Amino acid sequence: DYDSYTLKQKDISIGLNMLFWNLQGNRMQKFIDRFDNGFTGFNLEDKKIISYYNKKINNFLRENTLFSGTVTIGGNPVKICSIMADFCINEIAQAMIQLTDSEVAIVVNPKTMSVSFRRKPNSTFNVGKLAAKLADGGGHPSAAGGKITEDFLNFTKILK
C-alpha cells in the first residue's frame, strides 16, 4: 500500500512507514516486535514520532528552495516542481504537489545521488518514462526513481 503509494489507508500507511524508517537500532526487529499482534492503532510514542516528522516536513518546505517550471513533454505542458531532500521523500513530494499544484514532483537526494519522481494523484502523466529518459531509472506511471545523470542535470536548468 505504501510502496505503490495507493494509500488505501493513507494515515496508517504513511504513519507506519515513518515509524519503520525512523526507528533506532535494529529497525526491522523493533517494528516486528511493536506490531507482532498486528496493527491495533498508534500508541502515544508512535504519534509523537509521526507528529515530529510531519512538523519536520512542513518546516523543511518553508525553509528550503523549491524549483518549478512548466515544460512541454509529448506536446503537452507539464508543471513540475523540485527540491533537494534526504528524508520522507514521498511525503515531501506529495506536499510539494499540493503546495504548487504541480503535476509532477521531483525530489533529488544528494546523499544517495538519486532522484525520485511522483505525479499528482489524478494525473495520467507517466513519471516512469520520464525517469527512464532523464535518470537511467524507471518505475510506475505514478512513482519512479533513478540516478542523477547529465541528462537530468541539464533538464533541471529549466526550473526556476
Number of C-alpha atoms within 10 A of each C-alpha: 12 16 11 10 15 12 13 10 11 13 11 16 17 20 20 20 15 21 21 16 13 15 14 10 8 8 14 13 13 15 15 12 11 12 14 10 8 9 10 7 11 15 8 9 10 16 13 12 16 21 14 12 18 17 12 14 19 13 11 13 17 10 9 11 12 16 17 20 16 16 15 9 10 8 7 10 12 16 18 24 25 26 19 18 20 14 16 17 21 20 16 24 24 18 16 24 23 13 11 15 14 21 22 27 30 30 24 22 18 12 9 10 12 17 25 26 29 28 24 19 14 8 12 11 20 18 24 22 17 21 26 16 14 21 23 16 20 21 19 15 18 21 22 23 25 23 20 20 16 10 12 18 12 10 12 16 10 12 15 12
